[in-house]
């Protein structure tokens, strides 16, 4: 039943895959460090997600107008410089809403300047799409990050601190402080990733007529060098013959 639903609404699933099936954190394993280290409360999670959203959306959208004739390395440098300039007002805005939050988040807040969606996914995915589709796709990737970090932050705050958004919870009188440590963040992400994988197996058809492509799982296929080797061998054969004749 679920496979039929996927086949019927595949265009919709592909359109919003950044939110669920190709989630930035769970499926791609990107931007994990801020989630597991400082995503220890819902407030921290929201602050991180806000800065991540502002930096990523505007940087990727603006740098999409940079000519692709410019070398890739230079385009990445331009994107990072633009994100760095945008970071200052974004951090000030978040500090205005959550006083002192930038000091709590430490180095992980400015590290969002070089997050993987800006550095890696821009040229590999977003800049290959039309502007309208790119903006829509980018928003769902950002929303996918929001869902994961807010869920992890809320769970860790409830069971690690006994609060939610700073408000005491009556059912959490004996908090488990270990949940606030990074290893607990990795464990929670592991369970979420396993749940996502199970959902993918249920949705994406695995019969012979509808086998998923490697890119459906976020993998990159290795380049096939067999053809290059055969060409090199054909070119090397005449050279070996001439060397034997000279000898």
C-alpha positions as a printed Julia matrix, in Angstrom:
247×3 Matrix{Float64}:
  0.0    0.0     0.0
  2.71   2.48    0.96
  4.7    1.72   -2.2
  1.64   2.48   -4.31
  1.22   5.78   -2.48
  4.86   6.64   -3.22
  4.46   5.81   -6.9
  1.27   7.81   -7.17
  2.62  10.91   -5.42
  6.28  10.57   -6.35
  6.47  14.1    -7.76
  5.24  15.46   -4.44
  7.72  13.31   -2.48
 10.55  14.51   -4.75
  9.43  18.11   -4.32
  9.58  18.0    -0.5
 12.31  15.37   -0.09
 14.51  17.78    1.86
 11.99  17.68    4.69
 11.82  13.92    5.1
 13.3   11.35    2.71
 16.51  13.31    2.07
 16.68  15.15    5.36
 19.85  17.2     5.67
 20.83  15.79    9.08
 19.34  12.29    9.17
 19.88  11.08    5.61
 22.84  13.16    4.49
 24.62  13.38    7.84
 25.29  17.1     7.38
 25.28  19.83   10.07
 25.37  17.18   12.81
 27.82  18.83   15.23
 25.57  21.74   16.36
 22.67  19.34   16.91
 24.53  16.89   19.15
 26.74  19.37   21.05
 24.65  22.48   21.75
 21.16  21.26   20.83
 20.49  20.61   24.52
 17.38  22.78   24.85
 14.51  23.93   22.69
 15.63  27.55   22.99
 19.14  26.71   21.8
 17.65  24.69   18.95
 15.41  27.54   17.79
 18.27  30.06   17.95
 20.56  27.78   15.93
 17.82  27.05   13.41
 17.06  30.75   12.94
 20.68  31.64   12.18
 21.01  28.54    9.98
 17.89  29.55    8.03
 18.95  33.15    7.44
 22.51  32.31    6.43
 21.65  29.35    4.23
 18.65  30.7     2.35
 20.02  34.13    1.47
 23.54  32.91    0.74
 22.47  30.08   -1.56
 19.88  32.24   -3.33
 22.17  35.24   -3.88
 25.17  33.17   -4.99
 22.97  31.37   -7.53
 23.37  34.51   -9.67
 27.17  34.11   -9.72
 28.29  32.91  -13.13
 29.18  29.22  -13.32
 32.07  30.19  -15.58
 33.87  31.23  -12.4
 35.87  28.31  -10.94
 34.09  26.28   -8.28
 36.64  27.09   -5.58
 36.2   30.8    -6.14
 32.4   30.46   -6.04
 32.66  28.7    -2.67
 34.87  31.51   -1.34
 32.32  34.1    -2.52
 29.52  32.18   -0.79
 31.43  31.92    2.49
 32.37  35.62    2.44
 28.74  36.58    1.82
 27.57  34.28    4.64
 30.18  35.79    6.97
 28.9   39.29    6.21
 25.32  38.12    6.77
 26.25  36.4    10.05
 26.73  39.63   12.0
 23.17  40.99   11.6
 21.74  37.46   11.97
 23.57  36.91   15.26
 22.54  40.35   16.51
 18.91  39.61   15.65
 18.95  36.28   17.49
 20.7   37.89   20.48
 17.95  40.5    20.53
 15.27  37.79   20.77
 17.28  35.52   23.1
 19.65  37.7    25.16
 23.05  36.08   25.67
 22.26  33.04   23.52
 25.26  33.58   21.23
 27.63  33.06   24.19
 25.86  29.83   25.16
 26.15  28.43   21.64
 29.82  29.36   21.43
 31.78  28.55   18.29
 28.96  26.45   16.79
 26.99  29.56   15.86
 29.65  31.13   13.59
 30.5   27.68   12.21
 27.11  27.77   10.46
 28.75  30.18    8.01
 30.43  27.2     6.37
 27.57  24.72    6.74
 27.35  21.97    4.16
 24.27  23.29    2.35
 26.22  26.43    1.46
 29.57  24.85    0.67
 28.6   21.47   -0.81
 24.94  21.29   -1.82
 24.79  24.68   -3.55
 26.56  23.6    -6.74
 25.65  19.92   -6.54
 21.9   20.52   -6.32
 20.38  23.95   -5.72
 22.2   25.95   -8.4
 21.24  23.36  -11.0
 17.55  24.14  -10.51
 15.4   27.02  -11.7
 15.17  29.9    -9.25
 11.58  29.22   -8.14
 12.15  25.49   -7.68
 15.46  26.16   -5.96
 13.88  28.49   -3.39
 11.11  25.96   -2.69
 13.58  23.08   -2.43
 15.9   25.08   -0.18
 13.06  26.01    2.17
 12.16  22.35    2.69
 15.79  21.42    3.38
 15.91  24.19    5.98
 12.58  23.06    7.42
 13.99  19.53    7.69
 16.83  20.89    9.81
 14.29  22.74   11.99
 12.31  19.56   12.63
 15.34  17.51   13.66
 17.13  20.04   15.86
 13.93  21.18   17.61
 12.89  17.58   18.31
 16.34  16.66   19.65
 16.58  19.87   21.69
 13.11  19.42   23.21
 13.69  15.75   24.14
 17.08  16.46   25.72
 15.78  19.45   27.66
 12.73  17.58   28.99
 14.61  14.5    30.19
 17.98  16.13   30.88
 16.9   19.33   32.61
 13.28  18.68   33.54
 12.13  21.81   31.69
 10.77  22.86   28.32
 11.53  26.37   27.07
 12.74  27.09   30.6
  9.45  26.06   32.23
  9.56  23.3    34.84
  7.77  20.05   33.95
  6.02  18.23   36.79
  6.54  14.76   35.29
 10.32  15.25   35.02
 11.3   15.7    38.67
 14.36  13.44   38.31
 16.16  14.58   35.13
 18.91  12.48   33.61
 21.87  14.8    33.2
 23.66  12.4    30.86
 21.15  13.16   28.1
 22.71  16.61   27.8
 26.06  15.13   26.8
 26.98  14.86   23.09
 26.89  11.04   23.02
 23.18  11.15   23.89
 22.6   13.48   20.97
 24.26  10.96   18.66
 22.07   8.17   20.05
 18.86  10.15   19.5
 19.94  11.02   15.95
 20.74   7.34   15.37
 17.22   6.29   16.34
 15.72   9.03   14.16
 17.9    7.99   11.21
 16.87   4.35   11.69
 13.21   5.4    11.71
 13.76   7.37    8.5
 15.47   4.37    6.89
 12.55   2.12    7.83
 10.11   4.61    6.32
 12.17   4.76    3.12
 12.1    0.97    2.84
  8.34   1.02    3.23
  7.76   3.84    0.75
 10.25   3.31   -2.05
  9.34   0.22   -4.11
 11.99  -2.46   -4.25
 10.53  -4.66   -7.0
 12.51  -5.24  -10.18
 10.44  -2.83  -12.25
 10.84   0.06   -9.79
 14.28  -0.28   -8.29
 15.42   3.01   -6.76
 18.42   4.77   -8.21
 21.55   5.22   -6.05
 20.9    8.96   -5.81
 17.5    8.19   -4.22
 19.45   7.08   -1.15
 21.78  10.06   -1.26
 24.75   7.98   -2.41
 27.15   9.07   -5.11
 28.15   6.36   -7.51
 31.88   5.98   -8.05
 33.12   6.93  -11.53
 33.74   4.04  -13.9
 37.4    4.06  -14.88
 37.22   0.81  -16.87
 36.67   2.67  -20.11
 39.63   4.94  -19.38
 41.84   1.92  -18.66
 40.9    0.26  -21.93
 41.75   3.43  -23.84
 45.07   3.73  -22.04
 45.88   0.09  -22.82
 45.07   0.6   -26.52
 47.32   3.66  -26.61
 50.1    1.86  -24.75
 50.1   -1.19  -27.09
 51.58   0.6   -30.16
 54.23   2.21  -27.93
 55.26  -1.19  -26.56
 55.47  -2.53  -30.15
 57.74   0.29  -31.26
 59.97  -0.15  -28.21
 60.33  -3.87  -28.99
 61.21  -3.07  -32.62
 63.84  -0.53  -31.57
 65.38  -3.09  -29.22
